[in-house]
Structures are given as structure tokens and as C-alpha cells.
Amino acid sequence: MTALRKYLPRLTFWRAVLAVIFAFGVVATLQRFGQGLGAATNLSNEFPWGLWIGFDVMVGVGLAAGGFTVAATVHLFHIEKYEPIARPAVLTAFLGYALVGVGILFDIGLPWHIYHPIIMWNPHSVMFEVAWCVMLYLTVLGLEFSPAVFEALKWKFPLKMVHKVYVPLVVAGVLLSMMHQSSLGTLYVIMPDKLHGLWYTPWMPVFFFITAAAAGLAMTIVESYLSHRAFGHQLEDDLLDGMSRVIVVILAVFTVWKFQDMSTRGNLGLAFEYTNESVMFWGEMGMGILLPMAMLALPKLRQDRTWRFVAALLVVMGLIVNRLNVAITGMARSSGVDYYPTWQEVAITLSLVGAGIAAFGIAAKYLEVFPKSEMAHALPPTSVPALGVRGLPTAQVWSTAALWLLLAVGVGLMIAAPTLDAKTSAPKPAVVVHAKTVVPASVQDLKLPNDFTFPQGKSKDGEASPGKVTFVHARHVDAAAPNCMACHKTGYRLTQSNSRFAETSGKSMHETCGACHDGKKVATSVKTDCNACHQMQLPKDHTFAQGTDSEGKVTFSHEKHVNVAKQKCAQCHDKPFAKTAAAAPVEVGKMHASCGSCHDGQKVKTSVESDCDACHVQ
């Protein structure tokens, strides 16, 4: 037993945590492949892409971007001082893409069909392009990192062959990575009716590429720091300082471009509404963009090893939140369902992350990932100083507190999201999410849904509906410039069925339609123009009882007031008469005061003071 213990790794706290994660991951894996997606996930037809796509694929690919940025810097632009960073960055990228492939196996319904893009080509599909680029780039990354393996095995001939084709490999890797980093954003450009306006933009492929470049460099800084703590390996501070300055520039370009695009597209106001989306948007921008950009712009913080790590970690977390916002937060409202990952989804995701960390640690321990010169001068892993900036607490204190705070905020948002959505579910004014849509020239060419008649319910204050409402798409579509997104971005789901459409009847009808029909954006108002939408069966004529001083009986005709005189229901039923009034809503003695609110000789030509015979029949 004592002899066997020599070959077993020493049990530490983090290794024990990793073992627990892997145990849960194995159980979740057996359930996923043994019982199917339905038993292990909360995915559905309404929400088919969840944590495994949002995190395992989109985040994994984004954080692996350091491989192509550093490789291009060293081998294509010949900035050789960054060469010590190249191999750790390539290893990160290789492990990231390998785990992306594993994550896709979990996500697709029939994982044994994953080879289909190789033999079943669909060059018009963005997903086809992403699949091929990921496969090819994973192969290229394996070849780029292979010299470290060949050196450890002392295989000279394969090492010599790889060195001969290394530059073409780097060129191919840079091109492939640039293509699919941006194409992941393109997947959501084709979803303008589903993705929330805080994230939807035709510039999304460019934004995905820019943020991936920043996060890839930040990931290299994070790995360097953690490797120093674990193994004593450390890259030179001046190299990491230069990378930090590049990150500041990239984040600044993204920030200006992002807010300019939102302003141009009329979506900037969405960021200042109190919604679940706006809270998560400012969490992403504040935590992952603005705060680390400010930290890395300050020389004292940027040149401090631990503060630089904290800032880089925030950039990494910012990319994680951004990709999850696009894949989950931004898609939730249009889907019409609430999605929360199951414990199986979380366990498998954490297992993949743990596998990546473990693999990087093994490679750093047994292969020459970090340059020998740096390893020789590195501090022992147990003697890393708690560097801080004078006058401030040590960065370890701040980083630990910040990570616990972010965890608490994230859990709080998950708990509060349903309540927040319930309070803010009233539709907002329509937002145009794209500048121009190519559509048929006339309404007749559009395949519009059939007319839909809402069930008659009660209004918000409990009053009965004055008549049924039939929604006609043709009346709402502008033949010259039809724009379905005017309603379907915020008011109604584009793909909803009649049953879903009917849910807006009754209490929320006025709120929903009133987003446009407020008397300003659209001339008709839900508050005053009842007969514009409600197909009402007008009450029968009513003859008021004659009082002692009446000059003759008075018969009130709704037909004359509504259909002939084109009066709005609210003109009478707002103040003079209640909407649910009985047959004799006004006392006879108060007739002149009630009818005279309109019949005063000014609003209406006839006056109760002088035109007696207009109403009184002798």
C-alpha cells in the first residue's frame, strides 16, 4: 500500500472538489445518453439552445481565441518577444476546441450523427461553415502544439517535418479561427425576431470577433498567473503588461462601437429600462468591459501581477456573461418560456471545465509549455507574494470578495428573474431592430396569418368587453414598407400560435395594443376609440321617462351618435355616463347637465338651451 501511494497524486482540497464534480458528471452523462435530452435537460422546442451551446460552445470557442491572436503576432508579424506566450496560448486553444467538440456531442439529439457535415454538405448554412472551421482548426491546433509532445518523446523526424510547415499552419489557423469566431455571431444575425434589441445587431459577427480577441489574451494572463501559483511557471511581466495594454485598446474600440450602434439603431433606451435584460446587460458591460478596462489603463494596477490577474479574470467573465446573455437572456422573452439549466446540464459543463483545467495542469507539468528560461527564474509555487498597491488592500482580498459578490449577484438574479419579468412584461413601444428588410412589394404577396378574433373577456378594472375584437394583419401592414418587427419584437412572439395569441386578451389587451394605439404613435387610442376595434352590438334606443317640466319625450339612439355622427364611445362614457350604465343612467332632472356636456352649441351644433325640438318629441 505504501509503495502504491508513491504513484498516486497527493489529495488536496481542489483535487477533491474536482473528483466530486467528475462523479456528478458521470451520473449526468449516463442519464443524458441513457434516457435522452428530455430526461437530463430543460431544453424544449421553444428553447432548443441552452447552457451547452451558450457556455460549452460559444464561451469555449471565445476563450480559445488567444491561440490565433498570439500565433499571428509571433509567427506572422514577427514580434518575437511574445514567443514565450505562444505555446501556452495554443495549448489553451487546443483544449478549448477539444472540449467544444465534446460539448456538442452532449447537445445534439443523435450524437452518433456528428460526422454528417463531413459527407452531407450544405454550403448555404452558417452552422455548416462553423462545423467545418472548428474541425479543421482543431486539427491545425493539434499540429501546432505537437512539437511540445515530440520534444518530450524525443521524436526528431516528426518534429522536423512540423517545423517545416509551421508557418502555413499558423496562417491556416488564423484564417479558420477568424471565420468561425465571427460566424458564431452570424448564427444570431438571422434571428432578428427572437434576440433582444440590447444584443441584436448586424454587427454581431464583428463584435463576437473583437470580444473573443480580448478574452483570448486575458485568458493567457489568467493561465500564466495560475500556473505560477501551481507550478512556479511565470511569463515575463513586461510581456503580460504589453498584452494588457492591447486588451485596453480592444475593449475601448468595442465599447465605442457598441454604444454607437445601439444609439443609431434606436435601442440605447432599452439599456435604461428596468428589465431582466437591462440588468444583465449592465452586468456584462460594467463587470467585463468598463471595470477591467479602467483597471488595466492604470499603470500601477496593470504592472502589479495580482491586480493584472484580477482585471484579466474580469474580462474572461465578461465574455462568459456576454455569450450567455446572447444565448439565454436575450432569447428568453421571445421564446415565451422560462429556461433554467438542470443539475445535469450544470454538472456536465463543470466536468468539461474541470477536464480542461486538469489537462492544462498535466501538460504544464510534463511538457515544455512554458520556456525553460522563465521556469528557471520563477519563484517556487508556495512563495508567491501578495502583491498590492500602496494604500489599498491586497488584490487577493479584493479578488476573493469580488468573486463571492458576483456569485451572490448571479444567484440573486436567477431567483429574482421571474418576479422581475412579471413586473416588466408589459410590452414596450416597438423597436426597429434592423434598418431595412427586403420584403415583397405588396401586402397581397405576403403570407399573412388568418384574422384572429379574441375571446371576449373583462377589462383590467373588471368591466365587460363592449364587443369582440378581430385582429386583421392586412390592416396593420404597410404595403410600401412592411415591417413585422414593429409588433413582433416586443409585443408578440413571431411564431406564436393562436392559443398563445389569445393569452393577451382580457386584462392585458389594452396594455399590449396600447403600446402603439396610444393616440400619438397611432391616431386611435385604446382609451378613447373603443369602436375602432370593438365590433359592438349597439344597445337599443332608449326613451327617457317624461318629467313634469319636459316639453316632450326624449329618445336616445346609439346608432345616430356612433354610426351617423361618428362619435367615439369615450366621448360620452368617460364622464357623463358610466360604461356599464343601466337603461336609465341619468336622472331626468339632470338630463340637460349630462347631455349638455356635448350639446352646448360649440362641441355639437345643437344646444340643450335653445334647440329643444332637436331631442324632445311633442
SULJO-V30726 format. One line per field, one symbol per residue. ss: DSSP state (h for helix, s for strand, l for the rest). A space follows every 50 residues. Layout:
BEGIN
ss=???
END
This chain:
BEGIN
ss=lhhhhlllllllhhhhhhhhhhhhhhhhhhhhhhhlhhhhllllllllll hhhhhhhhhhhhhllhhhhhhhhhhhlllhhhhhhhhhhhhhhhhhhhhh hhhhhhhlllhhhllhhhhllllllhhhhhhhhhhhhhhhhhhhhhhhhh hhhllhhhhhhhhhlhhhhhhhhhhhhhhhhhhhhhhhhlllllllllll lllhhhhhhhhhhhhhhhhhhhhhhhhhhhhlllllhhhhhhhhhhhhhh hhhhhhhhhhhhhhlllhhhhhlllhhhhhhhhhhhhhhhhhhhhhhlhh hhllhhhhhhhhhhhhhhhhhhhhhhhhhhhhhhhlllllllhhhhhhhh hhhhhhhhhhhhhhhhlllllhhhhhhlllhhhlllllllllllhhhhhh hhhhhhhhhhhhhhhhhhhhhhhlllllllllllllllllllhhhlllll lssslllslllllsllssssslhhhhllllllllhhhhlllllllllhhh hhlllhhhhhhhhllllsllllllsllllhhhhssslllllsssllllll llsssslhhhhhhhllllhhhhhllllllllllllllhhhhhhhhlllls llllllsllllhhhlssl
END
